[in-house]
């Protein structure tokens, strides 16, 4: 192993030591229990807090103290934090724009975010101790809006996993059950929000990385379409990868907060901060006289939804139909084709760029390891394996994927982009033909997976990944929780290796109490409309069955 491994171990030890020391040496206020005043602040919506700061009846430093205390509790329970800005954030809070649309509001950021003077190592030990030189466009916009960055949150190394683990910061756990993942790659953000240590935060999404954590952890998010949300100046694991657009997107504890942050950020004219953003102002949208029409995808043909996830989708449909909405099943252009296109584009270089910063001996996510092994397998061996899958195992779906997983030439890459555009056109035609306003489906076939679950589950990302390929706006809202009585699997015969691997992890008894969400999809650049659709669903659910109950963190302490 030699010197690179020793350097890796030293960097990880130093980073974790620095984090512990930062927490221990925080001002005394952060080591005191939450007061009734703190709890009142934590329970307020973002809009309420901002309004009070703007009016001068609430001081930003008091808001920061409340969220700082709660964030440290969340970290103690879930290991969700990476960088902790609290000492600096005190000065930022005192000098924040008290008239801005996010005046005095603490905001958490995924570890990728570029904050001047702080690392954005995203789990690579080689990037420890290399602080960002200037604030990213997003961070500058947030500061100008009056927001106060106060912590950054945990991620998986490479950012290509629905788990959040790395050697530098360790494993982030789900606040509902520590044996399960909070999601990835924005998993630390989801854990912090679900626990109540933040109300608004920023994640990224290239295959479901804000939506899957929202589903696993019981929070809210809307994935932006490309060029709607600022991203320039932030870190990434695959610089230059634009075949599948990676987008920065907000995550929140409540749906009201999601609307507030979306409107605030777009209202700040992000195109004046980031050259990549299109000048598209916020367009208020609401369904008043005419009810939207909903299309439903029950099964993507690769992995069928588990009983818990199917029940959540059925609850949404029942609530909509009981309120007079039209809901129709749809058979979209092949979701399997989207999985082919997306996986081949994302790994067009066979994972060379995403693993380049890794040192010898550095841990990598089990799912990424499996994917890289398949992409780098010699072609003749891959053809033999695909033949075995197709003709011996009778598994055409996995065989078809495996035989195409290899490093692409420029000619092959251009052909994939052409296929992607043709696929988008098929969806465009289908959407017009069906006349739907939204597509509803599950965010994943399973609720949160147990730690290590990506070894089996990395291939089962199609329900979210499809909409990255399409560049559609897509939101997730929590609907219910796994119920050990209602969600038993029963007799089940997997159709292919991907489904078989997923269902090895499904256990309604062990998963009891985990959140389950539903995905609401609109067309490209329809974030406002998706928000309105989510509002319709939440309203119908409240009338139908009382709606989703957010995690009470006192009970979270008992489960961890």
N, C-alpha and C positions, 0 to 999 in steps of 0.2 A: 504494500500500500504506500509506504514511504511518506515523504514530506507533505504532499497534497492532503492526505488523510489527517495528518496532525494539524495542518492549518485549518482544515474543516472543523475538527473537534474544538480547537481553540476559539474559532470565530463563534461557534454555537454557544460555547460556555460563556464567552464574553458578553454576547448579546443577552443571554438569559440573566446573567449577573447584573448587567446594566438595567434591565427591566425591573428586577427585584429591588435594586438600589433606588431606582426612581420612585417606586411605590413606597418604600420605607421612609424616604426623605421628603415626601410630599408635605405641604403645610398641614398642621395639626387638624384643621377643619375636615380634611378628607378621611381622617381616621376616627371620626365621631359618628355615632348612630344617626340615621335619618331622623330629622325632626318632623313634627306635624306640618310645618311650613314647607320643608323639602318635599314631603309627600303630596302636598297640594300642588306644587310646581310640577312634579312628575306626572300627576294625573291630568294636567291641563293639555288640551290640544295645542299643536304648534301655533295655530292662529290665535288662540287665547293668550299664550305666552308673548308672542310677538306684539300683539295689541297692547298689552300691559307695559312692555318695554318702551314701545313707541309713545305711550301716554305718560311715561315717567313714574308709574306706580310700581314697577318691578325693576330691580337692578340686574343687569346681565351677570354680574359676579355671583349673585345669589342663585341664579339659574344654573350657572356653571357648577357651583358647589353641590347642588342637589344631584345633577346628572353625573358629576365626577364620583360622588360616593356610590351611586347606584351602579355605575360602570365598573368600579372596583369590586363590588359584590358579584356582578356578573362574571368578571374575570376569575375571581376566586372559585366560582362554581363551574365555569366552562372553559377557561383558558382561551378567551376570545380576543384578547388585546395583544397588539404587537408594539407599537409606539404609543407612548403616553405623554401628551403635550401639556398636561394640566398646569405646571408652573408657568410656562409661557402663555398658556391660554388665559391666565388671570389678567395679564397685560392686554392681550387681544380683546378680552371681554370689556375691560375698562375703556378701550379706545374704539370699540365697534361702532358701526353706523346705526344709530338708534332710530333712524327713520327708514331704514331699508326693509324690504319685504320679508327678511328673515332676522330682523333685529334681535340681537342678544341670544339667538337660539344655538345651543351647542349642536354640532353635527359630527357624526362619526364617519370615517372614511376607510374604505378597503385599503390594505397595505400598498397597493399599486399607486395610490394617489401621490402626486409630487408636491411635497411641502418643503420649502426651502430650509436647509439646515438639518434635515432628517432623512434617514435611510428610507428607501423603498425597495428592500432586498427581495421581497416576495418569496422568502424561504430559501433562496440560494445563499449559502454561506460565503461564497466568493464575492457577493455584493454587500456584505456587512461592512460597515465603516466607510461607505462611499455615499455621503449625504447628497441629496438633490441640491443643485445650485440655485434654482429659483422656483417660485411657486408655479404650478401648472395653470393653464387657462381656467380650469374648473375651480381651483382653490382661490385664484384671484377674484373670480366672479362671486364666489361664496362670501369672501371677506367684504367685498363691496356691497353685497346684499345685507350685511350685518351679521352673518352667521359666524360662529366661533368654532373652528376645528378643535377638537379636544382629545381624540384618540384615533388610532388606526387599528384595523382588525385582521384577524388571522385568515389564512388562505392555504391551499395545497401548493406544494412546490410544483412548478410548471403551469399552474392554474387550470389544469385539464382534468379535473376530478369533481365528483359530487361529494367528496370528503374534504376536510380542511386539516391537513397534517404536513409537517415538515420538520427537519432536524433543528432548525434555528429556533423556532418558537414552540414546537411540540404539537400535540393533538388538541383540536377544539372539539368540545362535546355538545350534544343537544341539551338545552336546558330542561326539556321535558323528560329526558331519560339519558343519563350519561353513557350508556352502552351503545348509543346510536349517534350517527353523524348529524350535524346541523345543516349539512348541505355543502356545496362548493360550486364554484370557487369562492363565492362571497359568503362562506359559511360563518366566519367570525362575526360578520355584520349581522347576519340573521340571528345568531345566538344572542348577541348584545341587545338587539331590538326586541326579541321575544322575551328576554328577561326583564326588560324595562330600563336598561342602562342607557338607552338613547331612544329618541322618537323618530329622528330622520337620519338617514345615512346614504352613502353612495357605494354601489357595487359595479361590477362589469358582467357582461353576458356574451359568450360566444357559442354556447351550446345549451344554455339553460342556467347560467351561473348566478343570476339573481332570482330566477323563477323557481328553480329546484330548491334552493335554500328557503325561499318563502314558503314553499309547500312542506318541506321537512320540518320547519321550525314554527310555522303558524304566524307569518307576517305577510306584508303586502308589497307588491312591486309591479311596475310596468316596464318591460324591456323596450327601450327606444329603438326606432329605426335608425339606420346609419345617417349621420350628419345632423341629427336633431339635438344631440346632447354633447357638450364639450368634452374632449378627451386629450387634446394635444398637451404634451409635457408630462404626462403620467407614465408610469412604468408598464412594461408588458413582458411576457415570456416569449412572444413570437413577433418581434418587430418586423413590419413589412407584410404581415399576413393579412391580406384584404379579400381573399377568396370567399371567406365567411366573415362578414363584418362583426367585429367585437365592439360593443357599444357600452358606454357608461350609462348607468340608469339608477334612479333613486329607489330606496327601500325604506319602508316605514312600519311603525307599530300599528297604525290604524289607517283606514281608507281616507278619512278626512285629512289626515296629515299627508297622505300621498298626493291628494289634489293640491294642497297648499304648497308643497315643495316643487311640484311640477310647474305650477303656475308662476311661482316666484322665480325659478331659474330661467324659464323661457321669457318671462317678463323682463329679465335683466339683459335681454338681447345677446345671447351667447355668441352670435356671429360677430360681435364687436370684440370678443375676447379670443376667439378660436377661428382660424381661417377655414377649418373643416366644417363648420356649422353653416347650414343654409339659413337665410333670413326669413324664417317662418314664424310669425308672432303666434302667441297663444290664442286659440279660438274656443271660447266658451261653448260648451255643447251640453244639451240636456234633452231628454225625451219627454215631451209634454203631451201633445195631442195624439201622436202616433206611436204605438209600441214597436220596438225593434223586432226583427225576425231573427231567429237563432238557428244555426245549423250545428249538429252534434256529430263528432267523431267518437264512436264507441270503442273502436279497436283499430290500431294502426297496421294490423296484419303481421306484425313481428312479435310483439309481446302484448298479451291481453291485460287489461287493468285488473289488479287484485280486487277481491271483494270489497275492501275498505275504500279503495279509490273509485270503484264503480258506484258504490253506494253514495259517495259524496257528489258525484256527477248526477246521479238520479235525484238526489235531494234538491239540487239546483233546478233541474228540469221540472220536477214536481212543483216547486215553489213558483217558477215562472208560469207554468201552465195553469196553476190555480189562480194566478193573477191575470189570466186572459192573454198570455203571450203565445205566439206561434213558434213551436219548436219542431224542427224536422231532422231526421237522420240524413247525413250526407256521406257519400263515398268519394273522397277527394282523390286527386291524382296521386299515384302510388307513394305513400309515405316511405316505403322501402327504397324507392329511387332517391328520395331526399337523403336518406341515411347513406346510400352509396356516394352521392355527390358530395355531401358535407364531410364525410370521413376522409374521402380521398383528397379533397381540397385542404382540409385542416392539417393533414399529414402528408402533403405533397412532397415535402423534403425528407420523408421518413423519420421525422422527429429530430433532425440534426440541430436546428436552431434552438429548440426548446430545451435540449439537453446539453448544449454547448457550455453553459456556465457551471454545470455540475462538476464537483470534484470527485475524485475516486473515493468510493466508500460512502458517498452521500446517499441517504435513503431516497427512494423514489416511490411514488404511489403505485400500488399493485396493479391497478387498471392500466396506467400509462406503461408500466413495464410489459404487461401482456400485449398491449397495442404495438409497442415498439418491436417486440419480439416477432410479431406477425408481419409488420411492415418490412422488417429487415431480413426475414427468412429468405434464403436463396430461391430464385424463381422456380427451379425444377422441383425443389422440396415442397414449395407452396402448391404447385400443380398436383403433386401426389396427394397432399393433404386435402385439397379441394375435391379431388376425385373420390377419396375415401369418404368425405362428408356427404358428397352428392349421391354416390351409388351404394355405399355400405350403410351409412347412417340415415340415408334418405332425407338429408337436410339441405335442400336447395337454397334456402335463405342464407345460412351461414357460409355455405360453399361459395355462393355468388359474391359475398363480401370479401372473403379471404383471398380469392384469386385476383382481386383488383387492388389489394392493399400492397403497394410497392411505391418506391420513389418515382416521381413523375419527371419526364422530360418536358422541355418547354412546349413542344407540340402537344403532348398529352395534357399539360396544364391548360393550354388554350382551349382544347376540346372540352375539358371539364367546365370551364367558364361558359362555353357555348351551351353545354347541357344544362347548366344552372339557369341560364336565361330562358331556355326552352321550357324548363320545368316551371319557372315563374309564370310564363305565359299560359301554361295549362291551368294553373291555379286562378289566374286572372279571368280566364274564360269560364271556369267552373263557378267562381264567385258571382259573375254577372248572370250566368244561367240560373243559379239557385235564388238569386235576389236576397241573400241573407245580409244582415248587418254585422253579425258576429259568428265566429266558430267557437264552440265550446268543446273542450276535451280535458283529459286528465293531464297534470304536469309530468307525471311519471307513472309507470305501472305499479310502483310500490310506494308506501310511505317511507320515512327515513330508513336508510339501510344501517345495519350494524357496522362498527368500525372494521375496516378490511373488506367491506362489501364490494368495493369497486373492482376487485379481482374478477368477480362474476358479472358485476353490473355495469362495467364501463361501456359495453356495447348497447345497453338498453336506454339510450338517451333520446330516442327518436321523437317522443312527444313534444320535447322542447326544441331539439336541434332542427327539426323540420322548419320552424318559423324563423330561425337564424338564416337558413338557406334562402328562405323567401324574403327576408328582411322585413317581416311584418311587425307591427306593434302588438305586443302580447303581455297580458297581465295575469297575475296569480293572486287569488284571495283565499284565506282559510275558510273552510266550510264546517268541518266536524272533526272528530277524533276517532281513532281506531277503537273498536269495541270488540272485546274478546268473544262476546256472545253472537253479535250480528255479522261478524266478518270472518268467520271460519272458512277455510279454503274448500274443504270437502274433496271429492274425487276430482283430480285434475291431471290431464295428460298433455304435457308440453309439446308444442308443435315443432320446436327447433332448439338448437343449442343455446341461443340467446335467452329464450323464454325459460328453458330449463335452469340456466344459471341464475336468473332473477328469482325464480320461485323457490330455489333452495334457501333463500333468505327470508321468505315470507312466513311469519308466525304471528297470528292475530293475538295470541295470548301474551307473548313477549312484547309485542308492539302496542299493547293496550294503552290508550291515552296519548299516543303520538298524533300530531296534527295531520289533517288531510285537506288539501286544497283543490281548487278547480282553476283551469286556465281559460282565459277569455281573450280571443284573438280578433284583432281588427286588421284592416289593410295597412299598407305602408304609410308611415307618417300620420297615423290616426290615433295618436296617444290620447288626445282629448276625448275622442269618441269611446275608446276602450275604457277610460276612466268613468265616463257616463254609463257604460254598460255594466261595469263593476258596481256602480252605485245602485243601478236597477236591481241587480242580483242581491246585493246585501239588503236592500229594502224589502224585497220579496221574501228572503230567508227570515228576516226578523218577524214578518207577519205570519210566516208559515210555521216556524218552529223556534223562534226566539233568537236565531242567529248564532254566530260563533262566539265562544267565551275565550277571551285572552288569558294567557298564562298568569296566574297569581304567583309572584315569585317567592312568597313565604312557603307555598307548597313545593316550589321548585327546589328549595333548599332541602326539603325532606326526600326528594327523589334522587338527588345527586349523591 
